[in-house]
Amino acid sequence: MISLSKGAMNVAGAKLYFQNHYSVRDYYAQDESFANGYVLGKGASALGIQGNELTAEQFDRLLRGEDPLTGIALRIKATHGDKQRAGWDITLSPPKSVSIQALVAGDARLIEADRQAAIRAIQEVEACALSRQRGGREWVQSGNVVAVMFEHHEARESINSQHGPMPQLHHHTFVANLTRRPDGQWRGLDPVEMYKSRNFIDAIYMSELARNVQQLGTASSAVPTVASNWLATPGSRSRRSANACATSNRSARNSASPTVPYRRICANS
């Protein structure tokens, strides 16, 4: 299942979210290094981030629309009211049965299967990336994002303290308000098609997870239900919009390898 933040996070809110949520360590974590995050996206590759570990200070630069390595401003300050927009959160969560089998029964293969499905979903987010040009009068498809994915292995503790953290495998992905236009200029990201394509991205995630799980020889009857139901409804408005944005960038995408390389971002400065 996929969920998107209700609008953009401002810089201060994204910093607090990173400090209090992204960088926590989980009780069920089998490898705590995954909580530090991975830098994904063609935009990240264009910045030369691939293979680099980023400090918390460099992550702060990304929130402000600056080059994480040099501090040079890349975008014109993008605001929502009087607050600068830092980016958006996308959360991807597998069915509970997958979390239980992976974290309680200890099948680490399912963690990797879900991780690769989440990355595949973010690749579809890239295909829907837009920016503005000609003084904001025109949209232009950029086809790239700068994203940081954080893996968690548990849900938050009960508010009424009736139980502690529960096993729940999920990925928070911070998509920065930054993208490079075809003319080479860096500008703010317009997420309109990303939000319109939520159901399509969810279907990609669930179907990719089902395929990965089936390849392991594990029963996956609960995984593809949402995906298959939505994919079988070709006439919906959201499906048509999603297909349009997802297929328009296909020719520019290189053939993907089975495993996508990660770029770690460290929580410590």
DAHUVEN-V258946 format. One record per residue. N is the residue number from 1. RES is the residue in three letters. SS is DSSP state (alpha for helix, beta for strand, coil for the rest). OMEGA is omega in whole degrees, -180 to 180 (* if undefined). Layout:
{{N	RES	SS	OMEGA} {N	RES	SS	OMEGA}}
//
This chain:
{{1	MET	coil	-180} {2	ILE	beta	173} {3	SER	beta	-180} {4	LEU	beta	178} {5	SER	coil	179} {6	LYS	coil	-177} {7	GLY	coil	-177} {8	ALA	coil	171} {9	MET	beta	175} {10	ASN	beta	-174} {11	VAL	alpha	-178} {12	ALA	alpha	180} {13	GLY	alpha	180} {14	ALA	alpha	176} {15	LYS	alpha	-179} {16	LEU	alpha	179} {17	TYR	alpha	179} {18	PHE	alpha	-176} {19	GLN	alpha	-173} {20	ASN	alpha	-173} {21	HIS	alpha	-175} {22	TYR	alpha	-169} {23	SER	coil	179} {24	VAL	coil	177} {25	ARG	coil	-174} {26	ASP	coil	178} {27	TYR	coil	-175} {28	TYR	coil	-174} {29	ALA	coil	176} {30	GLN	coil	176} {31	ASP	coil	-173} {32	GLU	alpha	-178} {33	SER	alpha	-179} {34	PHE	alpha	180} {35	ALA	alpha	-179} {36	ASN	alpha	174} {37	GLY	coil	-180} {38	TYR	beta	179} {39	VAL	beta	-175} {40	LEU	beta	170} {41	GLY	coil	178} {42	LYS	alpha	177} {43	GLY	alpha	178} {44	ALA	alpha	178} {45	SER	alpha	179} {46	ALA	alpha	178} {47	LEU	coil	-179} {48	GLY	coil	-179} {49	ILE	coil	-175} {50	GLN	coil	179} {51	GLY	coil	-179} {52	ASN	coil	170} {53	GLU	coil	-180} {54	LEU	beta	176} {55	THR	coil	176} {56	ALA	alpha	178} {57	GLU	alpha	179} {58	GLN	alpha	175} {59	PHE	alpha	177} {60	ASP	alpha	177} {61	ARG	alpha	179} {62	LEU	alpha	179} {63	LEU	alpha	-178} {64	ARG	coil	180} {65	GLY	coil	180} {66	GLU	beta	175} {67	ASP	coil	-177} {68	PRO	coil	-176} {69	LEU	coil	-175} {70	THR	coil	-177} {71	GLY	coil	180} {72	ILE	coil	179} {73	ALA	beta	-178} {74	LEU	coil	-178} {75	ARG	coil	171} {76	ILE	coil	-176} {77	LYS	coil	-179} {78	ALA	coil	-174} {79	THR	beta	171} {80	HIS	beta	-168} {81	GLY	coil	-180} {82	ASP	coil	-178} {83	LYS	beta	-180} {84	GLN	beta	179} {85	ARG	beta	-179} {86	ALA	beta	-178} {87	GLY	beta	-173} {88	TRP	beta	179} {89	ASP	beta	173} {90	ILE	beta	180} {91	THR	beta	180} {92	LEU	beta	-176} {93	SER	beta	177} {94	PRO	coil	174} {95	PRO	coil	-177} {96	LYS	alpha	-179} {97	SER	alpha	179} {98	VAL	alpha	179} {99	SER	alpha	-179} {100	ILE	alpha	-179} {101	GLN	alpha	-177} {102	ALA	alpha	-169} {103	LEU	alpha	-180} {104	VAL	alpha	178} {105	ALA	coil	173} {106	GLY	coil	178} {107	ASP	coil	-176} {108	ALA	alpha	179} {109	ARG	alpha	-180} {110	LEU	alpha	176} {111	ILE	alpha	178} {112	GLU	alpha	179} {113	ALA	alpha	179} {114	ASP	alpha	180} {115	ARG	alpha	-179} {116	GLN	alpha	176} {117	ALA	alpha	178} {118	ALA	alpha	178} {119	ILE	alpha	178} {120	ARG	alpha	179} {121	ALA	alpha	180} {122	ILE	alpha	174} {123	GLN	alpha	177} {124	GLU	alpha	174} {125	VAL	alpha	179} {126	GLU	alpha	-178} {127	ALA	alpha	-178} {128	CYS	coil	-176} {129	ALA	coil	179} {130	LEU	beta	171} {131	SER	beta	-179} {132	ARG	beta	175} {133	GLN	beta	-178} {134	ARG	coil	177} {135	GLY	coil	179} {136	GLY	coil	-176} {137	ARG	coil	-177} {138	GLU	beta	169} {139	TRP	beta	174} {140	VAL	beta	179} {141	GLN	beta	180} {142	SER	coil	176} {143	GLY	coil	179} {144	ASN	coil	175} {145	VAL	coil	169} {146	VAL	coil	-174} {147	ALA	beta	176} {148	VAL	beta	-177} {149	MET	beta	179} {150	PHE	beta	-177} {151	GLU	beta	177} {152	HIS	beta	-177} {153	HIS	beta	179} {154	GLU	beta	174} {155	ALA	coil	178} {156	ARG	coil	178} {157	GLU	coil	179} {158	SER	coil	180} {159	ILE	coil	-179} {160	ASN	coil	175} {161	SER	coil	178} {162	GLN	coil	176} {163	HIS	coil	178} {164	GLY	coil	180} {165	PRO	coil	-180} {166	MET	coil	179} {167	PRO	beta	177} {168	GLN	beta	178} {169	LEU	beta	177} {170	HIS	beta	-179} {171	HIS	beta	170} {172	HIS	beta	178} {173	THR	beta	177} {174	PHE	beta	178} {175	VAL	beta	-175} {176	ALA	beta	177} {177	ASN	coil	-174} {178	LEU	coil	177} {179	THR	beta	180} {180	ARG	beta	-180} {181	ARG	coil	178} {182	PRO	coil	179} {183	ASP	coil	177} {184	GLY	coil	-180} {185	GLN	coil	176} {186	TRP	beta	180} {187	ARG	beta	176} {188	GLY	coil	180} {189	LEU	coil	173} {190	ASP	beta	-173} {191	PRO	coil	-172} {192	VAL	alpha	-179} {193	GLU	alpha	177} {194	MET	alpha	179} {195	TYR	alpha	179} {196	LYS	alpha	-174} {197	SER	coil	-177} {198	ARG	alpha	-178} {199	ASN	alpha	179} {200	PHE	alpha	180} {201	ILE	alpha	177} {202	ASP	alpha	180} {203	ALA	alpha	177} {204	ILE	alpha	-180} {205	TYR	alpha	-176} {206	MET	alpha	180} {207	SER	alpha	177} {208	GLU	alpha	177} {209	LEU	alpha	179} {210	ALA	alpha	180} {211	ARG	alpha	-180} {212	ASN	alpha	-179} {213	VAL	alpha	180} {214	GLN	alpha	179} {215	GLN	alpha	177} {216	LEU	coil	-178} {217	GLY	coil	-180} {218	THR	coil	178} {219	ALA	coil	-176} {220	SER	coil	-175} {221	SER	coil	-178} {222	ALA	coil	-173} {223	VAL	coil	-170} {224	PRO	coil	-173} {225	THR	alpha	-179} {226	VAL	alpha	-178} {227	ALA	alpha	-176} {228	SER	alpha	178} {229	ASN	alpha	-177} {230	TRP	alpha	-179} {231	LEU	alpha	-180} {232	ALA	coil	-179} {233	THR	coil	-172} {234	PRO	coil	-173} {235	GLY	coil	-176} {236	SER	coil	-179} {237	ARG	alpha	-180} {238	SER	alpha	179} {239	ARG	alpha	180} {240	ARG	alpha	179} {241	SER	alpha	-180} {242	ALA	alpha	-180} {243	ASN	alpha	-179} {244	ALA	alpha	-177} {245	CYS	alpha	-177} {246	ALA	alpha	-177} {247	THR	alpha	-176} {248	SER	coil	-178} {249	ASN	coil	-175} {250	ARG	alpha	-173} {251	SER	alpha	-178} {252	ALA	alpha	-176} {253	ARG	coil	175} {254	ASN	coil	178} {255	SER	coil	-174} {256	ALA	coil	175} {257	SER	coil	-178} {258	PRO	coil	180} {259	THR	coil	-178} {260	VAL	coil	-179} {261	PRO	coil	179} {262	TYR	coil	172} {263	ARG	coil	-172} {264	ARG	beta	171} {265	ILE	beta	-174} {266	CYS	coil	-180} {267	ALA	coil	-175} {268	ASN	coil	177} {269	SER	coil	*}}
//
